[in-house]
C-alpha cells in the first residue's frame, strides 16, 4: 500500500496573498513619493520575487510517499530520494522556533548521500548529517498532514518492516 502526502495548497496561497498585498503597499509608497522611496523599490522587489517563488512552489508541488518498501522524501525527485525501510535506524524529533522536524537516522548515511545527483540537496544533507546525525529531515508544516499523524505513520511503517524481517529470519536457537 502506498500513501502519498502532498504539500498543502492553502498555506502557500495565503502566503501569496500576503506577499501580493505587501508588494501593493510598496507600489503605493512609490506612487506617493513620486518614485523617490528606496524602501518602496526594495520592498517591491523582495515581495515580487517572493510571490514568484511561491507560485513556482505551488506549480511544482511536492511531498513524500510512504510505501511498504520505503519512503520517498521528495515526490518530485523519487529516483534519488528513496530510502528503503531497512536503511532507517530510527526517527528523532527536532523542534526549533515552533517548527517540528522528524529526522531520519540511517545505518549508512554515506551511501544515501552518494546517491544524490543534485549538489545543493547533497550539501544540505551533509550539513544535516553533521549537525543532527541524520541526513534527512521531514517537516510536515506545509503538508496536508498533522505532525502527530505523520509521526505515527512513519513509526507504523518502520515497525511493520522490522517485524516482517524478524518473521523471515531463521531461528538459530536449536
N, C-alpha and C positions, 0 to 999 in steps of 0.2 A: 504494500500500500504506500502511496506517495502523498505527502502533504505539501502543498505549495503555499507559502506565506509571502504575500506581496506587500510592497510598500503602500501605505495609506495614501489616498488621493486628497483627502480632506485637509490634512495638515499643510502640505505644500501649497494648496490653493489658498488657504488662509494667509500663509506667509507671502504669497504672490500679491494678494490684495493689500496687505500692509506695506509691502515694498513699493507697489504701484502708487499707493497713497503718499508715501514719503517722497517718491520721485515727483509727484504732482505738487507737493508743498515746495520742493526745491525749484520747480519751474515757476511757481507763484512768486517765490523770493526773487528769482531772476527778473521777472516782469516788473515787480515793484521797485527794484533797484536799477531798472533800465540796463540790466546786463552787467552791473558793476559789483556783483557779490560773488567773491571767490568761493565762499562756503556753499552757495547755491550750485555752482558748477561742480564742485567736488561731490556734494551730496547727490546731485542728479546722476553723475557718472557712477557712483557707488551703487545707488539703488537701481539704476537701469541695468548694470551688469549683474546684480543680484537677481533681478527679475528674469533676465535671460538664462541664468544658471538654474533657477527654479523651474522654468519652462522645460529646459533640457532634461532635468531630472524627472519631471512628470512624464515626458515623452519616453524617456529611456526605461522607466520603471525600475524594477529591481526586487530584491527579496531573497529568500532562501527556500530550499527544497529539502524535505526530510523524506527518506525512503528507508526500506528495510536494509539496503546495502550501505547507506551512509548519508552524509549531509553535503549539499551544495551550498556554499556560503555566499555565492554571488550568482543569482539566476541568469545574469547577462553574460557570464563567463564560466559556464559549467565545466569546460574542459580543464581548467587549471585551479578550480576552487572546490573540487570534490574531495571529501575526506571520508574514508571508509571508517565504519564504527570501530573496527579493530585497531585503527591508528590512534583513537582517542583514549587517553589515560583517565582524564577526569574533567569536570567543569568547575569553575570557581566564579564567584560574583565579585565584581569591582564596581564601586559606586563613587562617582566624583561629580560634585556640583549637582546632585539630584539625578544624574544620568546613570542608569544601571547598564552594565555590560556583562555578558556571560562570556568568560574566557574559555577557550578550548585548549586544554593542555594535551599535547601529543607525545607519544612514546619516542618518536624520532622526528622532531620538528625540522631538522635539516633537510630530510628527504622531501618534505612538503614544500619547503622554501625553494628548493632547487627546481621544482616543477613549475614555479611561477614564471610566466612568459612576459608579464608586464612589470617593467623595472620599478615604477613608482609604487605598485602594490607590494612587490617583494621588499622594498625598502621599509615601508610601513610595517610589514610583518616582522622584519628583522628587528625593528625598534621595539615592537610589542614583545617579541621574544626576550629581548634584553631586559625590558622594564618589568614584565609580568610573567615571564617564563611560559608564555602562551602566544603563538604567532597569530592566532585568530581570535577576534572578539566580536560578538554579535550584540548589537544594540537594538532592542525592539521598539525604541521610541517612535520611529517613523513607519513601523509595520502595522498591519491590521491584526495585531495580537497583543495581549497584555504580557507583561514581563513574566508573571507567575505561570500563565498558560504555556508560554514558550519554554520556560524552565522545566515544567512538568513533562512536556512533550520530549524534550531532549533527554531527560533522565530516563523516561519510559523507554525510549528507543535504545539508549545505551545499555540499560539493564536487560532489555529483551535480547539484544545481541549477545551480551555476556552470558545469559542463562542458556541460550541456544548453543553457544560454544561449549559450555560445560556438559550439556547433554550429548554432544558429539565427541567429547574427549573420552577415550577408552579408560576404563578403570584399571589401574595397575596395582591394586591392593590385594592381589591374590595370595 
